[in-house]
């Protein structure tokens, strides 16, 4: 039963390897459900954080097929990673 736990930890570590340093300290970022972050004509709608303009430097390209969000301990939005087909 230890193998699934090791695999889960390995997968999580691999995911965190590509987050930009200024966005994540190995616990700020996590994937979100498909459709939770919505790309609209005027920007990106992030639940609980409002609309981000497409020029906002907090918007990044995800390196997998998921959207990710990075939030500080004080609940401030740090970065949003959009899946490749979304940005």
C-alpha contacts under 8 A as a table, 3 or more apart, distances in Angstrom:
res1	aa1	res2	aa2	distance
1	X	4	X	6.31
1	X	5	X	7.45
2	X	5	X	5.38
2	X	6	X	6.33
3	X	6	X	5.09
3	X	7	X	6.09
4	X	7	X	5.03
4	X	8	X	6.13
5	X	8	X	5.14
5	X	9	X	6.26
6	X	9	X	5.19
6	X	10	X	6.11
7	X	10	X	5.05
7	X	11	X	6.14
8	X	11	X	5.15
8	X	12	X	6.20
9	X	12	X	5.15
9	X	13	X	6.12
10	X	13	X	5.12
10	X	14	X	6.18
11	X	14	X	5.12
11	X	15	X	6.26
12	X	15	X	5.15
12	X	16	X	6.37
13	X	16	X	5.28
13	X	17	X	6.42
14	X	17	X	5.25
14	X	18	X	7.67
15	X	18	X	6.38
15	X	19	X	7.64
16	X	19	X	5.52
16	X	24	X	7.94
16	X	26	X	6.05
16	X	29	X	7.84
18	X	63	X	7.21
19	X	23	X	6.72
19	X	24	X	6.23
19	X	29	X	7.87
20	X	23	X	5.37
20	X	24	X	6.43
21	X	24	X	5.51
21	X	25	X	6.81
22	X	25	X	7.93
23	X	28	X	7.26
23	X	29	X	7.48
23	X	70	X	6.33
23	X	78	X	5.74
23	X	79	X	5.64
24	X	27	X	6.45
24	X	28	X	5.02
24	X	29	X	5.85
24	X	70	X	6.64
25	X	28	X	6.02
26	X	29	X	7.14
27	X	30	X	7.67
28	X	70	X	4.90
28	X	71	X	5.29
28	X	72	X	5.93
28	X	73	X	7.77
29	X	68	X	6.54
29	X	69	X	5.41
29	X	70	X	3.93
29	X	71	X	6.54
30	X	68	X	5.34
30	X	69	X	5.72
30	X	70	X	6.54
31	X	66	X	6.34
31	X	67	X	5.71
31	X	68	X	4.04
31	X	69	X	6.40
32	X	36	X	6.66
32	X	37	X	7.90
32	X	66	X	7.16
32	X	67	X	5.77
32	X	68	X	5.48
32	X	69	X	6.92
33	X	36	X	5.58
33	X	66	X	7.76
33	X	67	X	7.40
34	X	37	X	7.37
34	X	66	X	6.88
34	X	67	X	6.94
35	X	38	X	5.98
36	X	46	X	7.44
36	X	47	X	7.08
37	X	44	X	7.00
37	X	45	X	5.87
37	X	46	X	5.10
37	X	47	X	6.76
37	X	67	X	7.23
38	X	44	X	5.69
38	X	45	X	5.07
38	X	46	X	6.78
39	X	43	X	6.11
39	X	44	X	4.46
39	X	45	X	6.24
39	X	86	X	7.26
40	X	43	X	5.30
40	X	44	X	5.81
40	X	45	X	7.10
42	X	53	X	6.61
42	X	54	X	7.47
43	X	51	X	6.14
43	X	52	X	5.41
43	X	53	X	4.48
43	X	54	X	5.12
44	X	51	X	5.46
44	X	52	X	5.06
44	X	53	X	6.47
44	X	54	X	6.81
45	X	49	X	7.78
45	X	50	X	5.61
45	X	51	X	4.39
45	X	52	X	6.34
46	X	49	X	5.39
46	X	50	X	5.34
46	X	51	X	6.15
46	X	52	X	7.39
47	X	50	X	6.16
49	X	77	X	6.98
52	X	56	X	6.23
53	X	56	X	5.34
54	X	59	X	7.29
55	X	59	X	7.78
56	X	59	X	5.89
57	X	60	X	7.46
58	X	78	X	6.42
58	X	79	X	4.42
58	X	80	X	5.99
59	X	79	X	5.97
59	X	80	X	4.99
59	X	81	X	5.99
59	X	82	X	7.28
60	X	79	X	7.08
60	X	80	X	6.00
60	X	81	X	4.62
60	X	82	X	6.27
61	X	81	X	5.15
61	X	82	X	5.16
61	X	83	X	6.31
61	X	84	X	6.28
61	X	87	X	6.76
62	X	65	X	7.21
62	X	66	X	6.89
62	X	67	X	6.54
62	X	68	X	7.23
62	X	81	X	4.74
62	X	82	X	5.10
62	X	83	X	4.84
62	X	84	X	6.15
63	X	83	X	7.10
63	X	84	X	7.20
64	X	83	X	6.38
64	X	84	X	7.34
65	X	83	X	5.12
65	X	84	X	6.64
66	X	82	X	7.00
66	X	83	X	4.98
67	X	80	X	7.47
67	X	81	X	5.45
67	X	82	X	4.65
67	X	83	X	5.04
68	X	80	X	5.83
68	X	81	X	4.86
68	X	82	X	6.65
69	X	77	X	7.81
69	X	78	X	7.86
69	X	79	X	6.03
69	X	80	X	4.60
69	X	81	X	6.22
70	X	77	X	6.25
70	X	78	X	5.28
70	X	79	X	5.02
70	X	80	X	6.20
71	X	74	X	7.91
71	X	75	X	5.65
71	X	76	X	5.51
71	X	77	X	4.69
71	X	78	X	5.33
71	X	79	X	7.24
72	X	75	X	5.09
72	X	76	X	5.20
72	X	77	X	6.54
72	X	78	X	6.53
73	X	76	X	7.40
77	X	80	X	7.94
82	X	86	X	6.00
82	X	87	X	6.01
83	X	86	X	5.36
83	X	87	X	6.72
84	X	87	X	5.75
